[in-house]
Amino acid sequence: MPPLPEQQKIAAILTAVDDKLDIIARQIEATQNPSHYYVDSSCGVRAFRSQNVRENS
């Protein structure tokens, strides 16, 4: 087993990688769910809705 400081560095790196993978997975999911984006008709660009914005029903 590596010394404790080295284990802590390894754990920090693995945690950072895991966090980044979670972010990427959420981004992929968002791009595959059409309810999360809209097309701006003025320029035809797909933009993501803010999760804090409520739509009018």
N, CA, C and O of each residue as an XYZ file, in Angstrom:
228
protein
N       0.835     -1.182      0.000
C       0.000      0.000      0.000
C       0.881      1.247      0.000
O       1.885      1.308      0.710
N       0.496      2.243     -0.806
C       1.236      3.504     -0.789
C       1.019      4.236      0.539
O       0.054      3.963      1.253
N       1.904      5.151      0.858
C       1.732      5.949      2.078
C       0.420      6.746      2.024
O      -0.100      7.019      0.942
N      -0.103      7.111      3.189
C      -1.386      7.800      3.295
C      -1.460      9.076      2.448
O      -2.470      9.273      1.774
N      -0.454      9.948      2.445
C      -0.560     11.158      1.608
C      -0.741     10.818      0.115
O      -1.481     11.493     -0.601
N      -0.065      9.783     -0.325
C      -0.207      9.382     -1.728
C      -1.602      8.814     -1.982
O      -2.197      9.078     -3.027
N      -2.120      8.042     -1.044
C      -3.478      7.511     -1.166
C      -4.492      8.649     -1.244
O      -5.453      8.579     -2.011
N      -4.277      9.688     -0.455
C      -5.187     10.831     -0.461
C      -5.144     11.568     -1.792
O      -6.178     12.016     -2.287
N      -3.963     11.698     -2.373
C      -3.833     12.342     -3.689
C      -4.555     11.516     -4.752
O      -5.257     12.059     -5.605
N      -4.373     10.202     -4.688
C      -5.041      9.314     -5.648
C      -6.556      9.425     -5.499
O      -7.279      9.502     -6.492
N      -7.028      9.434     -4.264
C      -8.467      9.557     -4.008
C      -9.004     10.885     -4.544
O     -10.097     10.926     -5.109
N      -8.260     11.948     -4.376
C      -8.689     13.266     -4.864
C      -8.789     13.268     -6.390
O      -9.736     13.814     -6.957
N      -7.816     12.662     -7.038
C      -7.836     12.589     -8.508
C      -9.024     11.767     -8.979
O      -9.740     12.175     -9.894
N      -9.238     10.612     -8.359
C     -10.345      9.748     -8.761
C     -11.695     10.430     -8.500
O     -12.629     10.268     -9.286
N     -11.801     11.173     -7.429
C     -13.035     11.905     -7.140
C     -13.276     12.972     -8.199
O     -14.404     13.141     -8.662
N     -12.233     13.690     -8.584
C     -12.369     14.728     -9.610
C     -12.795     14.118    -10.949
O     -13.645     14.672    -11.646
N     -12.206     12.987    -11.300
C     -12.569     12.303    -12.548
C     -14.024     11.845    -12.485
O     -14.768     12.009    -13.452
N     -14.429     11.278    -11.363
C     -15.803     10.820    -11.198
C     -16.789     11.985    -11.303
O     -17.838     11.856    -11.935
N     -16.457     13.109    -10.691
C     -17.310     14.292    -10.776
C     -17.443     14.766    -12.219
O     -18.537     15.119    -12.659
N     -16.343     14.776    -12.950
C     -16.368     15.204    -14.349
C     -17.208     14.249    -15.200
O     -17.949     14.687    -16.080
N     -17.093     12.962    -14.937
C     -17.899     11.984    -15.675
C     -19.387     12.181    -15.401
O     -20.206     12.021    -16.305
N     -19.742     12.524    -14.179
C     -21.142     12.816    -13.858
C     -21.638     14.016    -14.650
O     -22.749     13.998    -15.179
N     -20.824     15.050    -14.734
C     -21.197     16.248    -15.495
C     -21.396     15.898    -16.967
O     -22.376     16.316    -17.585
N     -20.473     15.137    -17.517
C     -20.568     14.747    -18.931
C     -21.814     13.908    -19.173
O     -22.502     14.103    -20.174
N     -22.113     12.982    -18.275
C     -23.302     12.144    -18.421
C     -24.566     12.997    -18.406
O     -25.488     12.745    -19.181
N     -24.620     14.011    -17.527
C     -25.782     14.906    -17.482
C     -25.885     15.731    -18.757
O     -26.987     15.981    -19.245
N     -24.746     16.156    -19.301
C     -24.767     16.930    -20.544
C     -25.263     16.072    -21.698
O     -26.043     16.538    -22.529
N     -24.818     14.829    -21.754
C     -25.279     13.914    -22.808
C     -26.776     13.692    -22.678
O     -27.503     13.745    -23.669
N     -27.237     13.444    -21.464
C     -28.663     13.233    -21.233
C     -29.472     14.451    -21.651
O     -30.536     14.316    -22.255
N     -28.973     15.633    -21.333
C     -29.683     16.865    -21.683
C     -29.780     17.044    -23.190
O     -30.801     17.522    -23.686
N     -28.751     16.674    -23.921
C     -28.785     16.843    -25.378
C     -29.677     15.808    -26.034
O     -30.124     16.008    -27.164
N     -29.948     14.702    -25.348
C     -30.798     13.661    -25.923
C     -32.260     13.837    -25.536
O     -33.118     13.101    -26.023
N     -32.555     14.791    -24.676
C     -33.923     15.047    -24.235
C     -34.376     16.381    -24.820
O     -33.956     17.436    -24.344
N     -35.224     16.349    -25.843
C     -35.612     17.588    -26.519
C     -36.337     18.593    -25.633
O     -36.411     19.770    -25.986
N     -36.864     18.173    -24.512
C     -37.550     19.133    -23.649
C     -36.579     20.068    -22.944
O     -36.997     21.040    -22.316
N     -35.278     19.777    -23.046
C     -34.278     20.598    -22.377
C     -33.704     21.688    -23.281
O     -32.876     22.484    -22.838
N     -34.128     21.731    -24.528
C     -33.596     22.779    -25.391
C     -34.692     23.341    -26.286
O     -35.772     22.765    -26.411
N     -34.400     24.439    -26.886
C     -35.303     25.064    -27.839
C     -34.477     25.604    -28.993
O     -33.265     25.776    -28.868
N     -35.123     25.869    -30.102
C     -34.435     26.467    -31.244
C     -34.815     27.937    -31.303
O     -35.992     28.289    -31.378
N     -33.816     28.772    -31.268
C     -34.032     30.210    -31.380
C     -34.346     30.503    -32.842
O     -33.474     30.395    -33.704
N     -35.584     30.870    -33.115
C     -36.024     31.049    -34.499
C     -35.320     32.197    -35.209
O     -35.283     32.231    -36.439
N     -34.766     33.131    -34.458
C     -34.108     34.263    -35.103
C     -32.788     33.862    -35.759
O     -32.354     34.486    -36.727
N     -32.154     32.818    -35.228
C     -30.872     32.414    -35.824
C     -30.761     30.908    -36.019
O     -29.751     30.432    -36.536
N     -31.791     30.138    -35.613
C     -31.792     28.694    -35.823
C     -30.815     27.940    -34.940
O     -30.440     26.810    -35.255
N     -30.407     28.537    -33.860
C     -29.427     27.914    -32.973
C     -30.147     27.196    -31.843
O     -31.073     27.738    -31.241
N     -29.719     25.984    -31.563
C     -30.290     25.237    -30.444
C     -29.647     25.730    -29.156
O     -28.422     25.770    -29.047
N     -30.457     26.098    -28.195
C     -29.959     26.619    -26.923
C     -30.608     25.840    -25.788
O     -31.741     25.375    -25.909
N     -29.895     25.705    -24.708
C     -30.408     24.968    -23.569
C     -31.179     25.889    -22.644
O     -30.770     27.019    -22.379
N     -32.300     25.383    -22.159
C     -33.090     26.124    -21.185
C     -32.404     26.056    -19.838
O     -31.770     25.057    -19.496
N     -32.533     27.094    -19.106
C     -32.046     27.098    -17.729
C     -32.986     26.248    -16.893
O     -34.199     26.287    -17.094
N     -32.451     25.492    -15.975
C     -33.292     24.685    -15.094
C     -34.084     25.571    -14.141
O     -35.039     25.115    -13.512
N     -33.690     26.829    -14.034
C     -34.369     27.748    -13.123
C     -35.533     28.479    -13.779
O     -36.259     29.214    -13.111
N     -35.715     28.281    -15.079
C     -36.764     28.990    -15.810
C     -37.956     28.076    -15.958
O     -37.821     26.932    -16.392
N     -39.131     28.579    -15.596
C     -40.364     27.810    -15.760
C     -41.055     28.253    -17.030
O     -41.077     29.436    -17.370
N     -41.615     27.287    -17.719
C     -42.333     27.605    -18.951
C     -43.768     27.936    -18.633
O     -44.331     27.450    -17.653
N     -44.362     28.779    -19.480
C     -45.787     29.066    -19.349
C     -46.568     27.916    -19.963
O     -46.269     27.475    -21.073
N     -47.559     27.438    -19.247
C     -48.369     26.311    -19.758
C     -49.703     26.815    -20.243
O     -50.528     26.029    -20.709
